[in-house]
Amino acid sequence: MSDQTPASGQEDIRPVSLSQALGERYLAYALSTIMSRSLPDVRDGLKPVHRRLLYAMRLLRLNPEAGFKKCARIVGDVMGRFHPHGDQAIYDAMVRLAQEFAVRYPLVEGQGNFGNIDGDNAAAMRYTEARLTVVAEMLLEGIDENTVDFRPNYDGEDEEPVVLPAAFPNLLANGSSGIAVGMATSIPPHNALELCDALKYLIRHRQCDDAALLEFIKGPDFPTGGVCVETPESIAESYRTGRGSFRLRARWQVEELSRGAYRIVVTEIPYQVQKSKLIEKLADLIAGRKLPALADIRDESTDEVRLVLEPKNRSVDAQALMEHLFRMTDLEIRFSLNMNVLDAAQTPRIMPLKEVLGAFLDHRHDVLLRRSRHRLEKIARRLEILDGLLTAYLNLDEVIAIIRHEDKPRPVLMERFGLSELQAEAILNMRLRHLRKLEEMEIRKEHAALKEEQAALQALLDDEKARWRHIGNEISAWRKKLAKLPDSARKTTFAEALPIDDVPLDVLIEREPITVICSQKGWVRAIKGHIAADAEVRFKDGDGPLFRLHAQTTDKLLILAANGRFYTLGCDKLPGGRGHGEPIRLMIDLPDGDAIVAMKVHKPGGRLLVATEQARGFLVEEDKAVAQTRNGRQVVNAGKDNKPVLCVPAEGDTVAVIGENRKLLVFPAEELPVMTRGRGVILQRYRQGGLSDARLFNRADGLTWTTASGRVYTESDLTPYLGRRGGSGRLAPRGFNRNNRFTA
């Protein structure tokens, strides 16, 4: 006995590494998911569960003219014969094929509750009924004519189609989505009339580029409508590569009311967005005062979507309000394009638009060849029978005599008249009523018609150009048929969106005066109104004031930190004045070791002077210092010993710099460069110490400073302190503040 062969009665146990066992099983699972569950076939655009559903419904004779049958019966047939998975999974797949808001061209016509756009589920399968639609009938057209291959079902007792004949470009028309192992697919729906036009053009110009096809296919056409605001260049690139995305917005309009008031009505929402969750999100934003310009939202929908948005007052710009809502809610989504499909060889790969259309046409060409050959076989069989019947008519008396007197007439007929077994059997099965002269004429007429059809089919098989003309005529017939459907016209339109930087969002914030308080430990808050500089403000124990600014809720705060980054905060987003506020580090990504150097109200179009402890500085435009993210914007390339310590408004024609050595230098502001990022240039040189303070002023007005008592001094004669940038300067004038700053 071999060492590898187990003894009688013993288990066959073989040592296998865990990684190898897991790898083999995971690979088998991955292949099963990719091939049999998640990715659609490029030829009919269906996954196995959808294909089995349609085929089972056809076997139940649920064509569009027939009556409905209970969904439980349909699901039972599918599960018992073709799809060995849970009944709920099969029912969910069928429900989606019947939902007009989920599928551009429904393949199942439902009767009963099949869910709604709010996200409510369909009724149980025992309550609902279904049948096939005209579009589903087109997908199954010719399936009995040997147009596609069949394979055994899961238990080998039945057969199912590998793919449907698909007299309808279902993959692009209805789209598809799915997640497999290591790959996914996401294909938006398209307009079938546009697809037919593109297919006809591609038949005539197989070498055309993608741009030519986009003359017919403008972009996705979602069942819920909406407005696509993607640029034409981006759309073209997405279809060229098979990867990309589309920005889809809700459709809205303004309804005028009395006295200049208005309201906004949303009539279409983006694809796959649940209306109830969208309303819930809007209500939460209103309750959280994140949408101060929006007073209320009402759902007045019936069979059609109607969401009413009430602005807080008539001065709010409707376009600006909607742009704000598009950025904050699912009134605008981005639908991805990833045309990852199974090709005719069942290989998953990403196809561009032209290749997808070409694969569909190749499938229709293969269907035409198989259907023509199948029909030729049937014609040949029928002609053989008709030839035998005509032979019988020519020798009718002798045939009758043989049948009357012979015990086994079939072989005698075959030998006497040179007939085949099929012909002899047809003669023996012929009824007496068919012996009339009129019947012979009908047979001769049928024989001639079949001969003519046979010649036409043979000519079609011999001429490739004729086959493509035939397919083009088929597509024209489809287009006429589809144009009669109620929703054949395009639903999704195209428009241009405002650039993000051009969206005037400030008009949506109610303008109110506030006082921004920032403590030494970085706690920030906004107190209503402009409080006096000497008004008492409470802080936590061990904390104290650092910055106090008067601002409006529509303003933005610019914050310079010791790491050289500018951070931006909207004043409307600051915590209220009750309590001690919130740590500013929760609002911006400020490292723990970096302190706040300066805080000011952003002035659009203004400039700032930023300087480091080693007296390096430059001018920066405020608009370019504004950050769009929590991470801030790097402006000063701060070194370990050269961190920013100063940020003041750059308003004036002259710069005054004073160092810790109490020397003052005055030079023209034009000597300072304007930069967006850098270390800066040397403002003043020191033997010891560093920069204390700097400011810009108008030389004609003189240099002023304020003492601790509030007294203002002005020095008009600045000749002794004038110099070039980078000089050392001279000792400050008498009466200058002891802290070497322009404000005590």
Protein Blocks (a to p, Z undefined) as FASTA:
>chain_A
ZZklccehiacdddddfklmmmmmmmmmmmmmmmmmmpccfklopafklmmmmmmmmmno
pafklccddfklmmmmmmmmmmccdfklmmmmmmmmmmmklpmbacbdcedjebjfkopa
cddfklpccdddfklmmmmgoklnopaccdddfkopaccdfbdfklacfklmnopaddde
hiacddddddfklmmmmmmmmmmmmmbcfklmmmmmnbdcdfkgpadfbdfklmmmmmmn
opacddddddddddddeehiacdddfbdcehiafklmmmmmmmmmmnopammbmbdcdfb
ffbccdddddfbfkbcfklmmmmmmmmmmkbccdddddddddfkopacdddfklmmmmmm
mmmmmmmmmmmmmmmmmmmmmmmmmmmmmmmmmmmmmmmmmmmmpmblmlmmmmmnopaf
klmmmmmmpcfklmpmklmmmmmmmmmmmmmmmmmmmmmmmmmklmmmmmmmmmmmmmmm
mmmpmklpcfbdcdddddfklpcfklmpccddddddddfkopacddehjddfkbccddde
hiacfbdcdddfkbccddddfkopacdddfklpccfehjbjafklmpccdfklccfbdcd
ddehiacddddfkopacdddfklmpcfbfnopafbdcdfklccfbdcddedjbdcdddfk
opacdddfklpccdfbdebjafbdcfedcdfbdcdddfklopadddfkopacddfblmlm
gccehiabjaddehiafklpabZZ
